[in-house]
Amino acid sequence: MDISKAITSDLYLEDILRLIVMVTAKVTGVEICSLWLIDETVSPPMIRLKATQAIDSNYVRDRSLSLNEGVVGYVATHKCPLIIKDVLKESKFKEKEMAGKLGLVSMLSVPLQVKDEKVIGVFNCFTAHPHEFSETDVIMITTVANQAALAILNTELMVKTKVVQEELETRKLVERAKEVLMHRRNKTGEEAYSWIRKRSMDTRKSMRCVAEAILLSEELE
């Protein structure tokens, strides 16, 4: 319920992801929860740690793996959950030294999938003692992972919508400022637009700021 409320709120994505791992760790009683996201802005894509409730510096440091590395890489590419009884004995698990220091034993890792079944990340749960993750555990953690994927998707759509709205508002302001310059300085539409753009570059301010200044000066006269 907490996660669902967060997804429909105005919280930033980082806050939502942090809440998801904190709530999951509290409800399930696991030692560490972590959420990894695939970064497609680099080539080849990497998967990076984005949220955890752990406070140990060994775990929270900046961490990333390629998609053919480790448990998270395996789960992301195979699109299926993976249960590990003992991470220290699992060849796919690459951070055995860290796990030994933190006393991590069993692990459940599930993919974050959106509606079209595209995997955008991985959700991990670790216990500090040997644990047999049940089918119910897998279903619950998978549900949480899918909610996290939904939160990420919604946030991306929200950001895109805001960007589009801001762009449309900027265009309207620039058009109004152009009309002011055309009337006040007897410029053509193209000349007025070029003047605004040059002023923006010279002052290192956005065209929106320049347009707003022109409109403000018009109102004061």
C-alpha positions in Angstrom: 0.0 0.0 0.0 2.8 2.4 0.9 4.5 1.7 -2.5 1.2 2.2 -4.4 0.7 5.5 -2.7 4.2 6.6 -3.5 3.8 5.7 -7.2 0.8 8.0 -7.5 2.4 10.8 -5.6 4.7 13.6 -6.6 7.8 12.1 -5.0 10.9 12.1 -7.0 12.0 8.7 -8.5 14.9 8.4 -6.1 12.6 8.8 -3.2 10.2 6.2 -4.6 12.9 3.6 -5.2 14.4 4.2 -1.7 10.9 3.7 -0.2 10.4 0.5 -2.1 13.6 -1.1 -0.8 13.0 0.1 2.7 9.4 -1.2 2.9 10.3 -4.5 1.3 13.2 -5.1 3.7 10.9 -4.3 6.6 8.0 -6.4 5.5 10.1 -9.5 4.5 12.7 -9.2 7.2 15.6 -9.7 4.8 19.0 -8.2 5.5 19.4 -6.1 2.4 17.2 -5.1 -0.5 18.7 -3.5 -3.6 17.4 -2.2 -6.9 19.5 -2.0 -10.0 18.6 -0.3 -13.3 19.9 -0.9 -16.8 21.7 2.2 -18.1 21.2 2.3 -21.9 23.0 5.7 -22.3 26.3 3.9 -22.5 27.5 1.3 -25.0 27.5 -1.5 -24.2 24.6 -1.0 -21.6 25.5 -1.4 -17.9 23.4 -2.3 -14.9 23.9 0.1 -11.9 22.9 0.0 -8.3 20.3 2.7 -7.8 18.7 2.1 -4.4 19.2 0.1 -1.2 18.3 0.4 2.5 21.8 -0.8 3.5 24.1 1.7 5.1 27.3 -0.3 5.1 29.9 1.5 2.8 30.9 -1.8 1.4 27.5 -2.1 -0.2 26.3 1.4 -0.9 29.4 2.5 -2.9 28.9 3.2 -6.6 28.5 -0.2 -8.3 27.9 -1.2 -11.8 28.2 -4.4 -13.9 27.9 -5.3 -17.6 24.9 -7.3 -18.6 27.0 -10.5 -18.9 28.3 -10.2 -15.4 27.0 -11.4 -12.1 23.6 -12.5 -10.8 22.0 -9.2 -11.8 23.3 -9.5 -15.3 22.1 -13.0 -15.6 18.6 -12.2 -14.3 18.3 -9.1 -16.5 19.3 -11.0 -19.7 17.4 -14.2 -18.9 14.3 -12.4 -17.7 13.5 -14.8 -14.9 13.9 -15.0 -11.1 17.0 -16.7 -9.6 17.2 -18.2 -6.1 20.7 -18.8 -4.5 21.0 -20.7 -1.3 24.5 -19.5 -0.6 26.0 -16.6 -2.5 29.6 -17.6 -1.4 29.2 -20.9 -3.3 27.5 -19.5 -6.4 29.8 -18.9 -9.4 27.5 -16.3 -10.9 27.8 -14.1 -7.8 30.9 -11.9 -8.3 31.1 -10.0 -5.0 31.9 -12.7 -2.5 34.3 -10.6 -0.5 31.6 -8.0 0.1 29.1 -10.7 1.0 31.5 -12.2 3.4 32.1 -8.9 5.2 28.3 -8.2 5.4 27.4 -11.8 6.4 25.1 -12.3 3.4 24.0 -15.9 2.7 20.8 -16.5 0.6 19.6 -14.4 -2.2 16.5 -13.9 -4.4 16.9 -11.8 -7.6 14.0 -10.9 -9.8 13.7 -8.8 -13.0 12.0 -5.4 -13.2 9.6 -5.7 -16.2 7.2 -3.2 -17.8 4.1 -4.0 -19.8 5.8 -5.1 -22.9 8.0 -7.4 -20.8 11.1 -5.4 -21.4 13.5 -5.7 -18.5 14.7 -2.4 -17.1 16.4 -3.6 -14.0 16.7 -6.1 -11.2 15.5 -6.3 -7.6 17.6 -8.3 -5.1 16.9 -9.5 -1.6 19.6 -11.0 0.7 19.3 -12.8 4.0 21.9 -13.0 6.8 21.2 -16.7 7.3 20.4 -19.7 5.1 16.8 -19.3 3.8 14.6 -21.2 1.4 12.7 -18.6 -0.6 9.2 -19.9 -1.1 7.0 -19.5 -4.2 5.0 -17.0 -2.2 8.3 -15.0 -1.5 9.0 -15.0 -5.3 5.5 -13.8 -6.2 5.6 -11.0 -3.6 9.0 -9.8 -4.5 8.1 -10.0 -8.2 5.0 -7.9 -7.5 7.2 -5.3 -5.8 9.6 -5.3 -8.7 6.8 -4.8 -11.2 5.5 -1.9 -9.1 9.0 -0.4 -9.1 9.1 -0.8 -12.9 5.7 1.0 -13.1 7.0 3.8 -10.9 10.0 4.3 -13.2 7.8 4.2 -16.3 5.3 6.7 -14.8 8.1 9.1 -13.7 9.7 9.0 -17.2 6.3 9.7 -18.8 5.7 12.5 -16.3 9.1 14.1 -17.1 8.5 13.8 -20.8 5.1 15.4 -20.4 6.6 18.3 -18.4 9.3 18.8 -21.0 6.7 19.0 -23.8 4.6 21.4 -21.8 7.5 23.6 -21.1 8.6 23.6 -24.7 5.1 24.6 -25.8 5.0 27.4 -23.2 8.4 28.6 -24.4 7.3 28.7 -28.0 4.2 30.8 -27.1 6.3 33.2 -25.1 8.9 33.6 -27.9 6.1 34.1 -30.5 4.6 36.9 -28.3 8.1 38.5 -27.8 8.7 38.3 -31.6 5.5 40.3 -32.1 6.6 42.9 -29.6 10.0 43.3 -31.4 8.3 43.4 -34.8 6.0 46.2 -33.7 8.5 48.1 -31.5 11.6 47.8 -33.8 10.0 47.3 -37.1 11.6 43.9 -37.6 10.5 40.9 -39.6 9.5 37.7 -37.8 12.8 36.1 -38.8 14.9 39.1 -37.7 13.0 39.2 -34.3 13.6 35.5 -33.7 17.3 35.9 -34.6 17.6 38.8 -32.2 16.1 36.8 -29.3 18.4 33.9 -30.1 21.5 36.1 -30.2 20.5 37.8 -27.0 20.0 34.4 -25.4 23.5 33.3 -26.4 25.2 36.6 -25.5 23.6 36.7 -22.0 23.8 32.9 -21.5 20.1 32.9 -20.6 17.4 30.7 -22.1 15.3 32.1 -24.9 12.4 31.8 -22.5 14.0 34.2 -20.1 14.8 36.6 -22.9 11.2 36.4 -24.1 9.8 37.0 -20.6 12.1 40.0 -20.2 10.8 41.5 -23.5 7.2 40.9 -22.5 7.8 42.4 -19.0 9.4 45.5 -20.5 6.4 45.9 -22.8 4.0 45.7 -19.9 5.9 48.4 -17.9 5.9 50.9 -20.8 
